[in-house]
Amino acid sequence: MRATSGSPSGGAKDIVTRINLGRNGKAMRSTRHTDKRRVDFTGSQGEKLAARLDLPEGSIKAYALFVHCFTCGKESVATARISKMLTQHGIGVLRFDFTGLGESDGDFSNTNFSSNVEDLVCAANHLRENFAAPQLLIGHSLGGAAVLAGAKQIPEVCAVATIGAPAEPSHVRHLFGDSQVEIQDREAPVQIGGKTFLVRRQFLEDLALQPQRERISSLRLPLMVVHSPADEIVGIDNARIIFETARHPKSFISVDGADHLLRKRRDAQFVADIVASWASRYLA
């Protein structure tokens, strides 16, 4: 399903203030504006999905689509920080809430990995129809698996970057713990990150059907795999599998000491800088 046209609601700007030292040694204030717009579009299940479009102050070199981690959202620390930091490199970034999460409409229990990929494609369609198609896809955790799965459905994509991504979407099953037995029967509530989500059997069945390694091996796009050796949620071995399965051109960056959610600002800044620098070789 293609996304319907949605109008940005205003052009409110986030103001980032920098402190510089003048010739006399006194602090001088300079401001840099990041245009952050709220937009919405129709998702794969016909529901309205909420999004943010972060735009640089000057000219836009290219657009990127940032896909958040499992049960997170567009305002999660890594998603929001990296998206805003990418605007410093002239990249406009669309980040959105999957169906049933954050400010988006819909029922989470009716979603699965396949519907997430479809939502991603709807987001790309919205960018294409209202701004410009995304040339760069960035996915965090399960969002990384989603961009690997959906990249071929967006012909304008020139490069893909994953951050802390699992080699297989089914990796998220470990978050369900003992509830998997109940889920297999029908459904069960699951606690993730302090929130309760209703997970149904169809979610597990959909995970089992994903040909992820085939998708990675046939990607044929420049790929950057970003991962932390200290990641306790998605182990570093997942990065090895993705990297070894993918074909060249491919790159691997180790974010030493970072946690899975990239809570430290310096880690998010490092990832944003390295992804932007790497992607600049491929962006038109």
C-alpha positions as CSV (number, residue, x, y, z in Angstrom):
1,M,0.0,0.0,0.0
2,R,1.4,3.4,-0.9
3,A,1.4,6.2,1.7
4,T,-1.1,9.0,1.4
5,S,0.0,12.5,1.2
6,G,0.3,14.1,4.7
7,S,1.0,17.8,5.3
8,P,3.8,18.8,7.7
9,S,2.2,20.6,10.6
10,G,4.3,23.8,10.8
11,G,8.0,24.3,10.7
12,A,8.9,24.6,14.4
13,K,12.6,24.7,14.9
14,D,14.8,23.2,17.6
15,I,17.6,25.6,18.4
16,V,20.9,24.1,19.2
17,T,23.3,26.6,20.9
18,R,27.1,26.3,20.7
19,I,29.6,28.1,22.9
20,N,32.7,29.4,21.0
21,L,35.6,31.4,22.4
22,G,36.2,34.8,20.8
23,R,39.5,36.6,20.3
24,N,39.2,38.1,23.7
25,G,38.7,34.7,25.3
26,K,35.1,35.4,26.2
27,A,32.3,32.9,25.3
28,M,30.4,33.8,22.2
29,R,27.1,32.2,21.4
30,S,26.1,31.0,18.0
31,T,22.9,29.2,17.1
32,R,22.2,26.4,14.6
33,H,18.6,25.7,13.7
34,T,17.3,22.2,13.0
35,D,13.9,22.2,11.3
36,K,11.8,19.4,13.0
37,R,8.4,18.8,11.4
38,R,5.7,16.5,12.5
39,V,4.2,14.6,9.7
40,D,1.9,11.6,9.3
41,F,1.1,9.1,6.6
42,T,-0.9,5.9,6.1
43,G,0.7,2.7,7.2
44,S,0.4,-0.8,5.8
45,Q,-2.8,-1.6,7.8
46,G,-4.5,1.7,6.8
47,E,-3.8,3.4,10.1
48,K,-2.3,6.8,10.5
49,L,1.4,6.6,11.5
50,A,3.1,9.5,13.3
51,A,6.6,10.7,12.2
52,R,9.1,13.4,12.6
53,L,11.2,14.9,9.8
54,D,14.5,16.4,10.9
55,L,15.9,18.8,8.3
56,P,19.2,20.6,8.2
57,E,19.4,24.4,8.3
58,G,21.0,24.7,4.8
59,S,20.6,22.7,1.7
60,I,19.6,19.0,1.9
61,K,22.1,16.7,0.3
62,A,19.9,13.6,0.7
63,Y,17.1,12.1,2.7
64,A,17.4,9.1,5.0
65,L,14.8,6.9,6.7
66,F,15.6,5.9,10.3
67,V,13.8,2.8,11.7
68,H,13.7,2.4,15.5
69,C,14.3,-0.7,17.7
70,F,11.6,-3.3,18.7
71,T,8.8,-1.7,20.8
72,C,10.7,1.6,20.9
73,G,9.7,4.6,18.9
74,K,10.8,7.6,17.0
75,E,11.6,9.5,20.2
76,S,13.9,6.8,21.6
77,V,17.3,8.1,22.6
78,A,19.3,6.6,19.7
79,T,16.7,7.3,17.1
80,A,16.1,11.0,18.0
81,R,19.8,11.8,18.7
82,I,21.3,10.2,15.6
83,S,18.6,11.6,13.4
84,K,19.2,15.2,14.6
85,M,23.0,14.7,14.4
86,L,22.7,13.6,10.8
87,T,21.2,16.9,9.9
88,Q,24.6,18.5,10.8
89,H,25.8,16.6,7.7
90,G,23.1,18.0,5.4
91,I,20.9,14.8,5.6
92,G,17.2,15.1,6.2
93,V,15.9,12.2,8.3
94,L,12.4,10.8,8.6
95,R,11.7,8.7,11.8
96,F,8.4,7.2,12.6
97,D,6.5,5.1,15.0
98,F,5.4,1.7,13.8
99,T,1.8,0.7,13.9
100,G,0.5,0.6,17.5
101,L,3.5,2.3,19.0
102,G,4.2,5.8,20.2
103,E,1.9,8.3,18.6
104,S,0.8,6.0,15.7
105,D,-2.6,4.5,15.5
106,G,-3.4,0.8,15.3
107,D,-3.1,-2.3,17.5
108,F,0.4,-3.6,18.2
109,S,-0.9,-7.1,18.7
110,N,-2.0,-7.2,15.1
111,T,1.5,-6.3,13.8
112,N,4.5,-8.5,13.0
113,F,7.9,-8.2,11.4
114,S,6.4,-8.3,7.9
115,S,4.0,-5.5,8.7
116,N,6.9,-3.5,10.1
117,V,8.7,-3.8,6.8
118,E,5.5,-2.7,4.9
119,D,5.3,0.3,7.2
120,L,8.9,1.1,6.4
121,V,8.1,1.0,2.6
122,C,5.0,3.3,3.3
123,A,7.3,5.8,5.0
124,A,9.7,5.8,2.0
125,N,6.7,6.3,-0.3
126,H,5.6,9.3,1.7
127,L,9.1,10.8,1.5
128,R,9.2,10.2,-2.3
129,E,5.7,11.8,-2.9
130,N,6.2,14.8,-0.6
131,F,9.9,15.5,-0.4
132,A,12.4,13.1,-2.1
133,A,12.9,9.4,-1.9
134,P,15.3,8.2,0.8
135,Q,18.8,7.2,-0.5
136,L,19.9,6.0,2.9
137,L,18.3,3.5,5.2
138,I,19.3,3.2,8.9
139,G,17.9,0.7,11.3
140,H,18.5,0.2,15.0
141,S,18.2,-3.3,16.5
142,L,15.2,-5.1,14.9
143,G,14.8,-1.9,12.8
144,G,18.1,-2.9,11.3
145,A,16.7,-6.3,10.3
146,A,13.7,-4.4,8.8
147,V,15.8,-2.2,6.6
148,L,17.8,-5.2,5.3
149,A,14.4,-6.8,4.5
150,G,12.8,-3.8,2.9
151,A,15.7,-2.2,1.0
152,K,15.0,-3.8,-2.3
153,Q,11.5,-2.4,-2.3
154,I,12.8,1.1,-2.4
155,P,14.7,1.5,-5.7
156,E,16.3,4.8,-4.8
157,V,18.2,3.4,-1.9
158,C,22.0,3.8,-2.4
159,A,23.2,2.5,1.0
160,V,22.1,0.7,4.1
161,A,23.4,1.0,7.7
162,T,22.4,-1.3,10.7
163,I,23.0,-0.5,14.3
164,G,23.0,-3.4,16.8
165,A,20.9,-5.5,14.5
166,P,20.2,-9.2,14.9
167,A,21.2,-11.5,12.1
168,E,17.7,-13.1,12.3
169,P,14.4,-11.3,13.2
170,S,13.5,-14.3,15.3
171,H,16.2,-13.1,17.8
172,V,13.6,-11.0,19.5
173,R,11.9,-14.2,20.8
174,H,14.3,-14.3,23.7
175,L,12.5,-11.1,25.0
176,F,9.3,-13.1,25.5
177,G,10.9,-15.6,28.0
178,D,8.5,-18.2,29.4
179,S,5.5,-16.4,27.8
180,Q,6.4,-18.1,24.4
181,V,4.4,-21.2,25.4
182,E,1.3,-19.1,26.0
183,I,1.9,-17.1,22.8
184,Q,2.2,-20.3,20.8
185,D,-1.2,-21.3,22.2
186,R,-2.8,-18.0,21.3
187,E,-1.5,-14.8,22.9
188,A,0.1,-13.5,26.0
189,P,1.1,-10.1,27.6
190,V,4.9,-9.5,27.6
191,Q,6.9,-7.0,29.6
192,I,9.5,-5.2,27.5
193,G,11.3,-2.1,28.7
194,G,8.8,-1.6,31.5
195,K,5.8,-1.6,29.2
196,T,3.3,-4.4,28.5
197,F,2.6,-5.6,25.0
198,L,0.2,-8.2,23.8
199,V,1.9,-10.6,21.5
200,R,-0.1,-13.1,19.4
201,R,0.9,-16.4,17.8
202,Q,0.9,-14.9,14.4
203,F,3.8,-12.8,15.4
204,L,6.0,-15.9,16.1
205,E,4.7,-17.6,13.0
206,D,5.7,-14.6,10.9
207,L,9.2,-14.5,12.4
208,A,9.8,-18.1,11.5
209,L,9.0,-17.4,7.8
210,Q,11.6,-14.7,7.3
211,P,14.4,-15.6,4.7
212,Q,16.7,-13.0,6.2
213,R,20.1,-14.5,5.2
214,E,18.9,-14.7,1.6
215,R,18.0,-11.1,1.8
216,I,21.4,-10.1,3.2
217,S,23.3,-12.1,0.6
218,S,21.3,-10.7,-2.3
219,L,21.2,-7.1,-1.0
220,R,23.8,-5.8,-3.5
221,L,24.0,-2.4,-1.8
222,P,26.7,-0.8,0.2
223,L,26.3,-1.9,3.8
224,M,27.6,-0.6,7.0
225,V,27.3,-2.8,10.1
226,V,27.6,-0.9,13.4
227,H,27.7,-2.9,16.6
228,S,29.1,-2.8,20.1
229,P,31.2,-5.7,21.5
230,A,29.5,-4.8,24.9
231,D,26.0,-5.2,23.5
232,E,24.2,-7.5,26.0
233,I,20.8,-7.5,24.1
234,V,22.0,-8.4,20.7
235,G,25.4,-10.1,20.9
236,I,28.3,-9.1,18.6
237,D,28.1,-12.5,16.9
238,N,25.1,-11.2,15.1
239,A,27.2,-8.5,13.5
240,R,29.7,-11.1,12.3
241,I,27.0,-13.2,10.7
242,I,25.5,-10.2,8.9
243,F,28.9,-9.0,7.7
244,E,30.0,-12.4,6.5
245,T,26.7,-13.0,4.7
246,A,26.7,-9.7,2.9
247,R,28.6,-9.1,-0.3
248,H,31.0,-6.2,-0.9
249,P,31.0,-3.3,-0.6
250,K,30.5,-3.7,3.1
251,S,32.0,-2.1,6.2
252,F,32.0,-2.9,9.9
253,I,32.4,-0.4,12.8
254,S,32.8,-1.4,16.4
255,V,31.4,1.1,18.9
256,D,33.6,0.0,21.8
257,G,31.9,0.2,25.3
258,A,28.5,1.4,24.0
259,D,25.3,-0.2,25.3
260,H,22.6,-1.6,23.0
261,L,20.4,1.6,23.2
262,L,23.4,4.0,22.7
263,R,22.3,6.0,25.8
264,K,25.6,8.0,25.9
265,R,25.5,11.1,23.7
266,R,29.1,10.6,22.6
267,D,28.2,7.1,21.2
268,A,25.3,8.4,19.3
269,Q,27.4,11.3,17.9
270,F,30.1,8.8,16.9
271,V,27.6,6.6,15.0
272,A,26.0,9.6,13.3
273,D,29.4,11.0,12.2
274,I,30.7,7.7,10.9
275,V,27.5,6.7,9.1
276,A,27.3,10.2,7.4
277,S,30.9,10.1,6.4
278,W,30.6,6.6,5.0
279,A,27.3,7.2,3.2
280,S,28.6,10.4,1.5
281,R,30.5,8.2,-0.9
282,Y,27.2,6.8,-2.2
283,L,24.6,9.5,-1.9
284,A,23.8,11.4,-5.1
